[in-house]
Amino acid sequence: MTPVAIVTGASSGIGAATARRLATEGFHVLAAARRTDRLTGLVEDITAAGGTATAVTCDVTSDSSVAELAAAAAGLPGPVTVLVNNAGGARGLDPVEDGSIGDWQWMYDVNVLGSLRVTKALLPALDASGAGTVIMVSSTAGFTVYEGGGGYTAAKHAQTALTGTLRLELSGRPIRVVEIDPGMVKTDEFGLVRFDGDAERAAAVYAGVPEPLVAEDVADCIAWCATRPQHVNIDRLVVRPLAQAAQHKVHRVS
């Protein structure tokens, strides 16, 4: 039977790229996100390329929606062996003293509690497979703070803490726990969501940066971790573009 890989936040960016890549690695991909129309197009693309996939509309901030995702996974013939917790995002760049409670709440709900909900719902299936892998797509913001990033870095630090704790708690069970921490990744939507649709502010983040990472670069890392022999656990993989030496050290050209 074909093993199943579940990818949340699969309607765009890293999630969509990961779904496509895992399909080429022989997984049946269960692509989950809120935007059904985009998922439908993704599944059509994967099928046209010779892979197999299923679309499930899912909001990771909803208990009932995540339960429906788990039920859909249970209805597939193959074992669930990979879960990629990719759904997440950033909103705003406010200093702490002016921080938007609503934005901070959204970031915590999606990045942290969303990962918690989905992981809890799928752990029984991953355990039953005898060879499961949980991959958390966090960020370099999960271990480095920066001005204006309090809400996002707090959420990603929490997601990193969740990941490390889960690995300890699952010791002795057949489930690997992997954390992927990308640096600067230029995707179509991350910056637009962060800056409330302001394309100019979103583009300014990458201005002059020669070759920032793209979604396919991160998908490549995720696929590599997911396809290592089961006894090999990649605890944390930090990936940045060559131009980014550290969170605050970025080479830019005029």
N, C-alpha and C positions, 0 to 999 in steps of 0.2 A: 504494500500500500504506500501511496505517496505521502511523505511527511508534510505536516501543515505548519506554516509560519504565519503568525498573526502580526500585523503591523498597524499600529494606531497612528492617527494623524496622516493617513495615507493619501489624502486628496491633493497634496502639493508638496513641493520642496523635497526635503530629505526623506519623508515618508513615501512619497510616490516613487522616488528613485530607488529606495530600498525594496519596495514591493517588486519593481521590475527586475532588480538584480537578483533577489532571492528566487524569483520564478526561473531565472536562467540557471540557478544552482540546483534545480530539481524539486523545489518545494511547491506545494499548492499554497498559494498566498491568500489569506483571508484579510482583505484590505478594509480597514475600518476608519471612518471619519464622519463628520456631520453632513458634508455636501454630497448627496447621493448622485447628482449629475456628474460630478468629477470622478467619483468612484466608478461609475458605469463606463466612462471613457477609458479609465485606467485598465479595467478588466478587459475591455475590448482590445486595447493595445497589447496587453500581456498575451491574450489568446492569439492575436494575429502573429505574434512573434514565436508562437509554438509552446507557450507556457499555459498554466491553468491557474485560475483565480476566482474568488468569490467576493462580492461586495456586500458589506454590512454597514448600514447607517448607524453610527454610534456617537454619542456624546459622553466623553469620559467623566464629565461632572455629574452624570445621572446614574444612580444605582440601578434603576430599571433598564436603562439603555445598555449598561455594561452586562447586566444579566442576560439580555437578549443576545449580546455578542457571544457570551459563553455558551448559550444554547445553540447558536448557529455553529460554533466550533464543534460541539458535541455531535451535531448532525452530519458532519463530514466523515467519510470512510477512513481517512488516515489519522495517525496519531499526531497530537499537537506537540511539536518538539521545540519550537522557537516562538518566543513572544518578544516583540520589539516595542517597548514603550517609548514612542516617539512624539505623541501628542504633547504640545506645550507651546510656549511663546512668551513674549515680553510685551509689556505695555508701559509707555511713558519713560521719561528720563529725568524724573523730578528728584531734587535733593530730599533727604529724609525729613527735614523740617517742613517741607511742602508736599510730602508724599500723599498720593491719592489712595485713600482706603479702598475704594472700589477697584482700582488697578492692582493694588497689592493682593486683595482678596482673590481676584480673577487669576493672577499668576500662581498663587498658592493652590487654588482649586484645580487648575489644569495641570500644572507641572508635578505637584506633589500628591494631592489627593486623587487626581486622575490616575497616576501611576499606581497608587495604592489599591484603588478600586479594581483596576484591570488585573493587576498581579494577583490579588486575592481570588478573583473569579476564575483565573486560568491555572493557578497552581495545582489544583487536583489533576487536571488533564496533563500538565507537564510532568507531574510526579508519576502518573500512570504510564506515560510513554517510556519510562525507564532511561531516558536520555534527553532531558529538557534543558533549555537555555533561556534565561531571562536577560534581555539586553536593554539597559536604560540609556536613552540618549539624553545626556545632561549637557554640560557646557564647561568651558574653562571658567565660567562664572561660578561654577560649583566649588572652586577652591581659591578664587582671587576676587577681591572686591574692587570697585572703581566708583568714582564720583558719579552720582546720578543713577547708579545701578542698584541701589539698596533693595528695592523690591524684588528685582529679578535675581540678583545674587543670593538674596535670602532664600528664595524659592529653590534655586539650583543647589545651594548648600544643603538644604533640607532633603532634596532628592538624592544627593550624594550620600547623606547620612542614612537615608532609607535603604539605599543600595548596599552599603557596607554592612548594615545591620542584617539585612535579608541574607547576605552571603554567610554570615556567622550562624544564623538560625537554621539555615538549610544544610549545614555541614553534616555529611553522612547520608544525605539523600541525593538522588541522581539528577540534580538540577544545578547547572552552572549559573553564575550571576556575573554579568559583564557590564562595565560602565564605559560609554563612549563620550569623550569630552572634546567637542570641536571648538576651535577658535573662530576666526572670521570666516563665515560661510555666506556667500552672496546668493540668496534665493529670491524668488519673485515676491514673496509675501512677508517674510519675517520683519523687515524694516518698516513696511507699510502698516502692519498691525501695531508695531511699537509706537509709531508716530501718527497714528490715527489717520492713515491714508495720505500723509504728506510725502509725496514722492521725492521732493527736493531734499528734505531732511534725511530720508531713507538712503538716497544715493550718496549724500555727503559722507556717510560712514565709510564708504569704500573708495572715495575720491582719491585718485593717485596711487591706489594699492595695486601693484602689478600681480595679476593672477590670484585673487582671493580664492579660497576653496569654493567649490560648487557642490550641489547636493550629491552628485554622483561620486565625488571623492569620499564623502562620509558613508554612502551606501557601500562602497568598496570595502571600507574598514569594517562595517557591520557584517557584511557577508563573510569576510575573512575570519572574524571571530566566531561566527555561527558555524563555520565549516571546519574548524579545527577538530582533531580527534577528541572524543568526549572527555578524556582524562586531562585535557589541556584547558585551563581556565585563564582567560585574559582578564585579570581583575579590573584594570583601568587602561584605556588607550586614549592618550591625548594627541590630537591632530590639529595642526595649525598650517596656514600657508607659509611658504618660505619667508614672505615679507613680514610676518608677525613673529618677532622673537619672544615677546611676552605680551601680557594684556595691554600695557602702556607703551610698548616698543614696537612701532609699526613703520616700516620703510615705505615712503610714498615718493612718487616721481611727479614732477610738474607737467 
